[in-house]
Amino acid sequence: MKVKMEKATQNLENDHQHIIKLIDVMEMMVKLPEPNISHLEEVVNLIRQFADGLHHAKEENLLFPLMAEKGFSTQQGPVAVMLMDHEQGRGYVKNMAENIQLYKNGQLDSLGLIYSNMLGYAELLKNHIAKENNVLFRMADNVFTSENQQSLLDQFTAIDAGTENGISGEEYIHRIEILSNQYIKSN
């Protein structure tokens, strides 16, 4: 049964749960001496398509501009920090992708760089998500009207349904679950 969301920030926090699950997978992958290259590539794709492409797009294209309308600066303060984190995360993912290609081309020493970038991304995103869930989203909730919340939530729901890029948020979540089932042992 799906929970009815009252606030747009709940939608983003729900995304965070799945991104954390992907981070958990990454932290298990880096313990392997011999990686599954297709799984590494799937992690990069999921970050680019779900965490960055879908989730960060909701924040950067919709949430942050509305926060700016409510007086939050995009040049300094919490929103600016989140934007810098997004850019830093993209750098880690770019390095992961480049080093996966090098590894596939026989440069086996690039595995250490893949793993160090995965861990850097994981640490960045854990801290980033904590800042958003506990600080930024609460600030947004305090200044958004119920109409603002509903408008954002409607737009987020449309994005999640795949109306923007043809692939639904549910499909990305399913792909994260598949990886999680392979790397995370149930208790």
Backbone torsions as a table, in degrees:
resi	resn	phi	psi	omega
1	MET	NA	130.0	179.6
2	LYS	-83.5	141.8	177.8
3	VAL	-84.6	133.0	176.3
4	LYS	-72.7	126.5	-179.8
5	MET	-90.2	135.9	178.3
6	GLU	-99.4	-24.6	-175.7
7	LYS	-126.1	145.5	177.7
8	ALA	-61.7	-34.6	-178.9
9	THR	-63.7	-26.5	176.1
10	GLN	-64.5	-36.4	177.5
11	ASN	-61.6	-44.2	-179.8
12	LEU	-68.0	-38.4	177.7
13	GLU	-65.6	-34.4	175.3
14	ASN	-62.9	-44.2	175.0
15	ASP	-55.9	-41.7	-178.2
16	HIS	-58.6	-36.9	179.0
17	GLN	-58.8	-40.2	-178.9
18	HIS	-75.6	-35.4	176.8
19	ILE	-65.5	-39.9	176.5
20	ILE	-62.7	-38.4	177.7
21	LYS	-62.9	-40.8	177.3
22	LEU	-65.2	-38.6	176.5
23	ILE	-62.9	-41.4	176.9
24	ASP	-58.7	-41.3	176.7
25	VAL	-60.9	-46.7	-179.0
26	MET	-59.5	-41.8	-179.3
27	GLU	-66.8	-26.4	174.2
28	MET	-79.2	-38.3	-178.3
29	MET	-60.4	-38.6	-175.0
30	VAL	-69.9	-9.0	177.7
31	LYS	-85.1	-8.3	-176.6
32	LEU	-88.0	130.5	177.9
33	PRO	-70.6	-28.0	178.6
34	GLU	-126.0	108.4	-175.2
35	PRO	-78.5	158.8	168.1
36	ASN	-89.9	107.7	-173.9
37	ILE	-60.8	-40.0	-179.2
38	SER	-64.6	-31.5	177.0
39	HIS	-71.4	-38.8	176.0
40	LEU	-61.7	-43.2	179.1
41	GLU	-65.3	-36.9	177.8
42	GLU	-64.9	-39.1	176.8
43	VAL	-60.5	-47.7	178.5
44	VAL	-58.9	-45.1	179.6
45	ASN	-62.1	-42.7	-179.3
46	LEU	-66.7	-38.5	176.8
47	ILE	-63.4	-48.5	-176.8
48	ARG	-65.9	-38.7	-174.3
49	GLN	-89.3	-39.9	-176.9
50	PHE	-96.3	-61.8	-175.2
51	ALA	-62.8	-47.2	-177.6
52	ASP	-91.7	-52.3	-173.8
53	GLY	-64.1	-43.0	-177.8
54	LEU	-96.6	-57.5	-173.5
55	HIS	-68.2	-54.0	-179.3
56	HIS	-65.1	-29.9	176.3
57	ALA	-64.4	-39.4	176.9
58	LYS	-60.5	-41.7	-179.6
59	GLU	-69.9	-51.8	-172.9
60	GLU	-71.4	-34.4	-176.0
61	ASN	-92.6	-20.8	-174.1
62	LEU	-126.5	-57.3	-175.7
63	LEU	-64.7	-55.0	-175.1
64	PHE	-62.8	-41.8	176.6
65	PRO	-61.5	-37.9	177.9
66	LEU	-67.6	-38.1	176.3
67	MET	-63.4	-38.4	177.8
68	ALA	-62.3	-39.9	176.9
69	GLU	-61.2	-28.5	-178.6
70	LYS	-89.6	5.9	173.7
71	GLY	106.5	1.1	178.4
72	PHE	-83.0	130.7	179.6
73	SER	-76.3	142.1	172.4
74	THR	-95.2	-0.9	-178.5
75	GLN	-99.1	-23.2	178.6
76	GLN	-152.6	163.7	179.3
77	GLY	87.5	-167.0	-171.0
78	PRO	-58.8	-44.0	-178.9
79	VAL	-64.8	-41.7	179.0
80	ALA	-61.8	-39.5	178.4
81	VAL	-63.6	-41.8	179.6
82	MET	-63.9	-41.1	178.2
83	LEU	-63.5	-40.0	177.5
84	MET	-64.8	-40.5	176.9
85	ASP	-60.3	-42.5	179.2
86	HIS	-59.4	-44.4	179.9
87	GLU	-65.1	-43.0	178.0
88	GLN	-61.6	-41.1	177.6
89	GLY	-61.0	-41.3	178.4
90	ARG	-62.2	-34.3	176.6
91	GLY	-64.5	-44.1	176.8
92	TYR	-60.2	-43.6	-177.7
93	VAL	-67.3	-40.1	176.7
94	LYS	-60.3	-44.2	178.9
95	ASN	-65.5	-38.2	177.1
96	MET	-60.8	-49.9	-177.2
97	ALA	-61.3	-44.2	-179.8
98	GLU	-63.0	-42.2	-178.5
99	ASN	-75.0	-28.3	172.3
100	ILE	-62.1	-43.2	179.1
101	GLN	-63.0	-42.4	177.1
102	LEU	-61.6	-42.6	178.9
103	TYR	-60.9	-44.4	178.9
104	LYS	-62.9	-29.0	179.5
105	ASN	-86.9	10.3	173.9
106	GLY	100.9	-2.5	178.0
107	GLN	-86.7	82.6	-172.5
108	LEU	-65.4	-22.5	179.2
109	ASP	-70.2	-11.3	178.4
110	SER	-75.7	-9.1	177.9
111	LEU	-59.8	-40.3	178.2
112	GLY	-60.2	-37.7	178.5
113	LEU	-72.0	-35.2	175.0
114	ILE	-60.2	-51.2	-176.2
115	TYR	-65.9	-40.4	-179.7
116	SER	-66.6	-35.6	176.4
117	ASN	-71.2	-34.9	175.5
118	MET	-63.1	-44.4	-179.5
119	LEU	-68.6	-37.3	176.4
120	GLY	-62.7	-44.6	178.1
121	TYR	-62.7	-45.3	-178.7
122	ALA	-59.3	-46.9	-179.7
123	GLU	-64.2	-45.2	178.2
124	LEU	-57.3	-49.2	-175.2
125	LEU	-69.7	-35.2	176.8
126	LYS	-60.7	-46.1	178.6
127	ASN	-66.7	-41.3	179.8
128	HIS	-60.1	-48.0	-179.2
129	ILE	-63.1	-41.1	178.3
130	ALA	-61.6	-42.0	179.1
131	LYS	-65.1	-41.1	-180.0
132	GLU	-68.2	-50.3	-176.1
133	ASN	-62.6	-40.3	-171.5
134	ASN	-94.2	-22.7	-175.7
135	VAL	-122.4	-66.1	-171.5
136	LEU	-60.1	-47.7	-177.8
137	PHE	-66.7	-33.2	177.6
138	ARG	-68.2	-36.1	176.1
139	MET	-63.8	-44.1	178.8
140	ALA	-61.6	-46.0	180.0
141	ASP	-58.4	-33.8	-178.5
142	ASN	-73.0	-23.8	-176.9
143	VAL	-107.9	-18.3	-178.7
144	PHE	-79.5	139.2	172.4
145	THR	-77.4	168.1	176.8
146	SER	-63.6	-31.3	176.3
147	GLU	-67.6	-40.9	175.8
148	ASN	-59.3	-47.2	-178.5
149	GLN	-59.5	-47.6	-176.9
150	GLN	-65.7	-41.5	179.2
151	SER	-61.7	-47.1	177.7
152	LEU	-61.9	-45.8	-178.4
153	LEU	-60.6	-41.6	177.6
154	ASP	-61.2	-42.9	179.1
155	GLN	-66.7	-41.5	178.1
156	PHE	-62.5	-42.4	-179.2
157	THR	-62.3	-39.6	177.5
158	ALA	-64.2	-41.4	177.8
159	ILE	-63.8	-45.9	179.7
160	ASP	-60.3	-33.3	-178.4
161	ALA	-74.1	-10.2	177.4
162	GLY	93.3	10.9	-179.2
163	THR	-69.9	-17.4	-179.0
164	GLU	-86.3	-42.0	-173.2
165	ASN	-130.6	3.9	176.9
166	GLY	87.2	-10.7	177.6
167	ILE	-117.8	129.4	-175.9
168	SER	-81.9	155.7	173.0
169	GLY	-57.7	-35.2	178.7
170	GLU	-59.9	-39.0	179.5
171	GLU	-65.6	-42.6	177.3
172	TYR	-62.3	-43.3	179.5
173	ILE	-61.6	-40.6	176.9
174	HIS	-60.1	-42.1	179.5
175	ARG	-66.3	-36.0	175.7
176	ILE	-65.2	-41.4	179.5
177	GLU	-61.3	-41.5	179.0
178	ILE	-58.9	-48.6	178.2
179	LEU	-63.0	-43.1	-178.8
180	SER	-59.5	-42.5	179.7
181	ASN	-63.7	-25.4	179.7
182	GLN	-85.6	-27.5	-173.1
183	TYR	-112.1	-24.4	-177.0
184	ILE	-105.8	120.5	-179.6
185	LYS	-82.1	132.4	177.5
186	SER	-72.0	145.8	178.9
187	ASN	-85.4	NA	NA
